[in-house]
Amino acid sequence: MKQLYSLMVMWLMVSVAWGQDVYYEPVRSMIPGTYNFQLKDGSQLRGQLLKNDSATYFIRTFEGIDRVMPIHDIVRADLIGGTFRNVPSYQNGFPFRLLFMPTAVPLERRRLYYQNSYFIMSRFDVGLTKHWSMGVGFHNLNPKSFYTLATKLGARITPKMHVGVTAQYLGMQLTESIPAHFALVQGIVTVGTAERNVTIGAGTTFAGRQFGSSGIVTIGFVKKIAPDLTFINQNNILIGERIDPGYVSLTGITTAGLRFDRRRHAFDLAALLPIYSHQRLIRTSVLPYGSYQIRFGK
């Protein structure tokens, strides 16, 4: 029994440690890399640590300026990138989206975002207010064959916690004479920063005759792994009747990939694995996923 309790305590400690930002007290020796430095006057400085001693940090900003900072002017330092590389550092500029499912983070007000997937699917999202956004997606060559409308309400509860409600309507043409429509409503919670966070959502689908209704659970993970690179994992689990066109029953989708961050745009490359049952056998296929996204506005 004691061994069981010891294992539980160790697992809890590892889980808590994994969920925290990598943080270094300014008085400690630091490794070379990319940091967010919180200064005593309340401002922040992002740059690459060239070297440090017991009294001074030598920092190179991404404008190419070398700065010498006394240690007493720095409150804390968060490691956000890997070892020193001669490349710019860009934030995840699209934290409101995993790969194609939303997070609880609201869109920025009065900003327009465009995403192109597989070269043939387009999506526009716009932040209407601080908490409310809307989006529309469609097939570029034949919008009637696939289109979607979406809206999201989101709010920040704490500096590292957002909650939201999202609703999506999707229409497609299975054949020339058979249209299909369904809607998805989901509550979502995102904990963390734009650079590192976890998203959990739960909701349900509402469908017509062509699709079965289903409960849906979304689990997503985002982690900055380099100054210009973000890892994204997205998982969707269908519960209940499931989406069931004909004799193929979809039970879930898992996707993992990389976001190549730039100043105003990003590229997503990922592997998508739909999990489905066919003739009572569980099967999956590895499908490539790629998208380009850009944001407009100040």
Secondary structure, DSSP 8 states (H G I E B T S, - for coil): -HHHHHHHHHHHHHHHHHTS--EE-TTS---SEEEEEEETTS-EEEEEEEEE-SSEEEEEETTS-EEEEEGGGEEEEEE-S-S--SS-----S-TTBSSSSB-S----BT-EEEEEETTTEEEEEEE-SSSEEEEEEEESS-GGGEEEEEEEEEEEEETTEEEEEEEEEEEEESSSS-EEEEEEEEEEEEEE-SSEEEEEEEEEEEE-TTS---EEEEEEEEEEEETTEEEEEEEEEEESS-B-STTEEEEEEEEEEEEEE-SSEEEEEEEEEEEEEETTEEEE--EEEEEEEEEE--
